């Protein structure tokens, strides 16, 4: 994850993992196959957070709040994940499309479809569901992506980044959801 596909070397990976280089080559054959395994697993874990939307037994507001909780918990555990995925997808967009298509095949319904159904049912106000999803996901992931920037900007303004805990930011995202759905 640290160096991506093109910045990594099998030799360095084996040394970091503390394993025999021949064993690494035996199991993965090439850096590309190792990367594919790592990237697919990372993307699967990342997209798994969206499963909160699929539990139709819960009201949509609860599903949205569960999604936010899931994403923040995940990103607190793996703060480097969004950078890794974005970097690799910007280099090879087809990689993301292909992996997402495989993962979505199992789900059968998208978040946008869930939101559009809720609009039809009248449980949430009419909105551009794609823009809502973009904004929601951005609000959840950007604080982790841009933490080094925020630390510097806040320090320059005599504020402390540590005061803005993930829990505090998560609460503001949930307020965004409520305001957007009720407006």
Secondary structure, DSSP 8 states (H G I E B T S, - for coil): --SHHHH--HHHHHHHHT--HHHHHHHHSSHHHHHHHHHHHHHHHHHHGGGGGG-TTS-HHHHHHHHHHHHHHHHHH-TTHHHHHHHHHHH-HHHHHHHHHHHHHTT-S-HHHHHHHHHHHTSS----HHHHHHHHHHHHHHHHHTHHHHHHHHHHTT--GGGS-HHHHHHHHHHHHHHHHH-
